[in-house]
Amino acid sequence: MDFIRTIQLDLMVFLSGACGILAFMTLITKSLPRNTKRILATMEIAAMLLLVFERSAYIYEGSSTRFGYVMIRLSNWLVYFFLLFLTFLLTRYLADVFVNEGKMKRIPRLLRISDVLSVIAFVLLVVASFTGLYYTIDAENHYQRSTLHFLCYVFPFIIILLLEAAVLQHRKRLSRCFVRSVLIGISIPTVASVVQIFFYGVSLTSLTMVFIVIIFYSLTLNFLSEAADRARKHEVEFFREQQKKEFEMFEETTEALANAVDAKDKYTSGHSIRVAYYSRLIAKEAHLPDKTCEQIYFAALLHDVGKIGVPLEIINKVGKLTEEEYEQIKMHPVYGDQILSSIHQAPYLSVGARSHHERYDGRGYPDGLVGEDIPEIARVIAVADAYDAMTSYRSYRAPLDKLSVRDELKKGIGTQFDPTFARVMLRLMDDGYEDSRTA
């Protein structure tokens, strides 16, 4: 205690400065609720002033000047006042927490009782300033405790007990960290007050009140952090839900458009969905990234969208097409590219539409691309498109048998088809995966 007595004035300077900094930080924190900010900042300023006037009371004790005469009386009275005021602010802070964090509609009864006791304590302090109930200042300007000095600690002590009881009573509404921190934080000044009764000249109560301020400031920051985490999680969940809905809408719209295109030709009903299914199978079997597999699926769904621009009589013509009619059919990749290129968020759609009739040997259309100059998406779709064409009814022939399809795919390796993806399709045929025609 002697060591604390010798350094306490320096401690008061340091701790009052810390409280001032905390008050400034609280006031500039925009994310704090207005009421919480007001209570917390007032608490920090009150703790700062408590230490300032406690130090002033020690400095001017025994001063013979007129200024010293005023300061010793003013400082001692304000020390008692700010101790009571801080206790009152603790009640206000906890009431705010119970309402905002604990979601309570009414302030707990124990806190309302604490408010009444605070008013009584303030009244007694005013009475004490005129009667010497708590302390007196002698002719030489020295502070002297009165015989009933211990009464000044009775009301704050009872209030602290009521606050602890309220926290324990409603602990299920609050986090464990908050409950533990509050119980420990407000117990420290309480114990210090009891000790200070027996050790005159050591301001343990005032010094330890700073711990409450620091703890409550830290708890408030923790509340903000938890609120931010909850908001971030809610935002992420909302974003994911929106993404899911947008994806489902995109998928349904794409499939509907693909079905509308296929409906132009009675022989190609379901063609686009089957090609999309086979394309995704090939992509997955070739170990392409999941995102690429999905892009290939949707590009394949719309690979024939350009047929919208081809006359219906040509699409449904029975028998061999004339050279002029075939040239019009060959324009559907260009039409598809023109239609889909306006979808800037999914540029791969137009790529699949334009290049799915390119050949690996450069003899395809519309651009005559060669080998890996053909976009990967289109090389996959080309294999799936050819496979479905060979295994489906056409106006000019029945579906080919499995052996014939295998022979055609083998013949097309390195000429019509990308060797890697054609071999993957052959492997899928051997394993029987291609027989499940479901998208």
Steps between C-alpha positions, in 0.01 A plus 500: 500500500787737573628450145157580352474805725830636364414456131123552501516863383699396193259210447210745507657710226559195282159343557308825458676548166404144400136572585511818293636308201228234539236774509637649179508158330143434611373831368655452154376141465213539253370144526403533867128548578437857611381414853785255560754755375358768730506279811845356433662834415345662809632213713851545362495878549364455855783256581752747360360787708484278808875441478572866418315624809632217719852609408408866553370418850838353594697786344310782674463329836655729763528794258472839670396690185149612421505292183616196698215559748246481217666211315530265800128534572388489138729210408399278793130556438537426128692180578199371694265630231678329209526173692120502539452624146711214360293252698184656352651478148577131554129446559416697183753301296366165618142615436602585144665158457195315632275682254725490190698178542271309736188598301307581819192718466535641852799591714550239779344592834835481681636775275201721574567453872862596436386825340295584812797428727720723282261791549503445878879486499524830309264666749711374791814634332346847476396478868851384593656806337321721753504275808838326487326161490777339294802727549616840623771745397684649802635852540834401348328370188546131583245231406364300796267200491184516713385217724223418251735511202434135419141596403625656177597149386183323611275613214754439220574160655131405505451628147792290376350192668166571330671536163681169544174335606323638190775369271485156663120494491487570126829338399332275242420807293865606492821340382717314751791731423291806586366350824848398622656832401232709671504295820877522525518863387251646747627283784849653489396854611263347755782309666723807468239713682496258795880498515516879477299534822795354688781672307479876521677704233480236225240563225440140400135556409570780255794319342308176452195673350710538186495120463121511467527764228760297307301175536174661387673667206646161399160332539341764279759440229429129534127567452582694184721219375231238565236719334728545198557124482126434515437760230777356284366145537149618419632687197695196379197273546279751319755531219527122466123466494476769232774331300315170525175658385671682215676180394173304506327773300787505250487122466123491455507784247782338306326162490173665395675679214678179398167314493346778293782468244471120489124527452559642151611155388281203595802274468721693741273513804723492809816523290647803676442362850658168402800673344538710815489185713760318286720811488510527877575126529793536261630808680485333841661182373777713346552654850422853394428748786147495642435855382605409146272194510202720588588750227524218245160371613324834447686573176391161369138570596504801268741377235221482234319822596601646163251269329243760595627692198473205259171459308275229642450328163874442473533362853208258452576406140479127433785382282827647388553876521603700194834677509327833555291357785808348660673838487207647693525220759872577535410854601338391828829518699539862386142581593552333838811706562311819413213411732713396799785751474281760667508294822819661635488315834531163321723545191559123482142454372574673169831313471324163518234610252746635241768231504328167568514408127871572465711192415832412657657479151381852405227393257213612721291816497446793532864605564706197395689490831763227546589282800525676833420832338144377534372600846503212748129538568421455133728196464312324778157594362601382150555145627178495704301654211627240251434215743138608557445555127618146427291341774175691427231477232542732205270571205741314273599201719448297817745507794832327439592196706761527771773334297451740207507797736830376646646462152397851401647650817826310448520614138444860609786506755745769394294596192148593605547476876750600766686169572478540880127562517413242234690232697321609818165448322609155389597417858161620624330277240700203624396575859135553405473850654366655182188280508344703784345780297403733774605855553 
